[in-house]
């Protein structure tokens, strides 16, 4: 998960905070990135279904808690099911094309056999 925090006044990135994410009741530390974003890697992000998420932002003496609901559509790597679906779609297309060509070939052969000499 990548989180980008920005100031309300000027929409500038907030890069000098400590950001923790409470996901499914477990607190996770984030890693600050060079571009001002924060990343989180957790197996809890792969569990499908709705999850309550709380972002705990601490900057000096100021602390804020932001709560949200995260809807996770499915487990596994992103695009994993679409790649399998696309593969099956191509296999089906090839099978239909081959079947059509076989039927067309048989029809032509039958038409040639029926022609009088």
Secondary structure, DSSP 8 states (H G I E B T S, - for coil): -EEE-B-TTT--B--S-EEEEEETTEEEE-EE-TTSEEE---GGGGS-EEEEEEEEEEETTEEEEEEEEEEE--SSSTTHHHHHHHHHHHHHHHHHHHHHHHHHHHHHHHHHHHS--
